[in-house]
Amino acid sequence: MRFDFFDLQLVLHIISTGSLTKGAERSAISLQAASERIKKLELYFDTPLFIRHSNGLELTTAGHALAEHARRLMKQKAVLEHDMQRFRQQQPESLTLWCNSSAQSEYLPPLLPQYLMLHPTINLDLHEAESSEIVEALTQGIARLGLVSSFFDTQHLHTQEFASDPLVLICPAEHALAQQAPLNLIEALNYGFIGLMPHHSLQQSIETQAKLLGFNIQYRLRLPNFAAIAEVVAKGVGIAIMPARAAQRLQADYAFHTVQLLGAWANRKLLLAAQDFSQLPLGYQQFAEFLLQHQPAN
């Protein structure tokens, strides 16, 4: 039996998501295939790597050791691949930008075609992930460049402000909160919410703020994306919180009311982040400069 970089990346995906199922999804393979790969790794090393619980997985001591080696090897793999690119003849350069859902859906679509037209020998790969996962990937050297929410701790990284990405509350047009603008989160917490799925980092940040105020959010329904949430809110089912830019885009299709939210947590920024911008490969440096020079208007 042999193991490869794919197996090591799968292990890191499982660790970062805390779930075999989500790790398999991130690796674009079935749950069964992921389970078999982990079992083969455990057979190869003749030791358990994970302890299975009903609510997830926990690394064994051997699993922690493997994870450390996997991170180093994945980083060395990236360095090797980059170094070998100079020997390729007429091969396009490929840049990977890690980004959260807000960046991918609301800010990048107008910009990336411009960059590709200016650089015909470059290909771009968008890797969507939660901001917390992007921060971890940048810290571990798995990712080189990312767009993340300022809600998360990035003090150990180099960051540049890319865009203002405030949150707003949306509610049915006749809702009691429609008459209040702006408002504090606590004024909305007695109403039923329409939310994103539990794993979504935006939803986690909203719930954290609610708990700091002594509340647990009551969800009437959870949905996978902002468009679905906007449709349900417009029909009068509940209220929701989403990025202002998404609300502005969706308001043309759904009749809901937008209310400004007060507080630093809601008036967040979207940050372009790297371990060290000056140490990035030239292609990534030029791409980062392009993004900062074409920042979206607030």
Salt bridges, closest charged atoms under 4 A:
ASP4 OD1 - ARG37 NH1 3.89
ASP7 OD1 - ARG37 NH1 2.58
GLU42 OE2 - ARG52 NH1 3.07
GLU58 OE1 - HIS53 NE2 2.93
GLU68 OE2 - ARG71 NH1 3.03
GLU81 OE2 - LYS77 NZ 2.79
ASP83 OD1 - ARG86 NE 3.11
GLU106 OE2 - ARG249 NH2 2.37
GLU133 OE1 - ARG26 NH2 2.54
GLU161 OE2 - LYS269 NZ 3.86
ASP165 OD2 - ARG268 NH2 2.95
GLU207 OE2 - ARG222 NH2 3.02
GLU231 OE2 - LYS235 NZ 3.38
ASP276 OD1 - HIS158 ND1 3.47
